Amino acid sequence: MADKTVNGKAPKLVVLQLTGANDYLNTVVPYTNPLYYDNRPNMHIPAEQVQPIDATLGFNPHMQAVKRLYDEGKVAIIHSIGYPNPNYSHFRSMDIWYTCEPEKVSSEGWLGKVVRDLDPKGDNVLTAVNFGRGLPRALSLSGVPVANSIPMVFSLACRVQHGPWRWRPSYACTAAPKVAMKCCAIWVRQGWMRKRGQISCVQPRINTSRR
């Protein structure tokens, strides 16, 4: 990656992982190819609904936002991504995509290796930021720090003895209240909320605000 972008800022790589099935031929549609319609009599996008990007391919009609970015030169399409001798096991194939290791079973995610190359000493914990629940397999790599931001978090209520209530959001609590209570205990143990007096944790309340 370049050291600076055209506006002088450090470049950022954003990877959107869509876990699940995607029908590529109905995403980037070969709308002038008769084989597309012959082999998909009931599952094709009609040519008149496609958003053309050239004389042979077009976007799905629901991808207006992507088409606009494409027209602005901000989106590129890379066809036929794969690897030799593809494995037809669903689970092994997913593992290969997450690790980029088609010849061996690996525990190192490909994005994790990118982060390690960008920050070999792990000095910056914000080199990689994950938005969502759980660490993606592609980001998993021992010794590589990844900051997590969770859309729905628990707010932990901690109070100082003889003192007022103090609410603090926790970005570490992802599941049930019992887990949130453990997070609160970690806060106290690590001294993140050092106050005079005894600090105790109470039942957390759910904070549905997005950050």
Phi, psi and omega in degrees: 000148179292153180291325182222152174270180182296335179265010175086000181265156177293136181289154179231139176256123179249122179247120177258111180264115178260096182280117183139189184274141173226127180272095187297322182293341174258007174260303170250103195267126173280070195289349177255003182266116182297334179296329178299315181282326179296320183271352179226065184297333183243000186232024181259163173264123179303140185303325182288348179263347183288147174264099188297140172244342169201197186283350184235337186234153177205159179279154170306143183300342180270006184253043182299321182294319178293321179298321179296316178294324177297316180296333179274001180078022183252002179226135174238149179248129178246116183271157167057047175282131181186197179212156182297149177050063184301143178271129185266006170283128181302313186289316179293321179297318177297319179298321179295317180296324182284333185248344185058037179233084183285343185261346182212160176276125185235153176255006184255116177288148184293325177289325176300321178292326175297315179298319179298321179290324180288326183222074188302328183268357181065034183288328185250109181289350180258014174301322177234130178235127180253129176253116180139180183265122179087151180276124179299146179303323182294336181266354185284122176198125182302132178088356180258117180283140177226124176279138181246134173238124189250127183304316179246121184235164174266138170265125182266132178263111176242142182227149175267137180305131182063020181234178182283166174291142177227117182264133177225134177285146177242128178266007182258349187262118188241351188235232187278167180306326180300322178294320179298323178297322178296321178299318180298318179298323178295319178305311183296315184295323182272000175074024181287342181231056182292118177223162175287144178093186182275135176253129179229152181258142178239176182304126181286154173251156183274131176249112185265006179290142180266140185245000000 
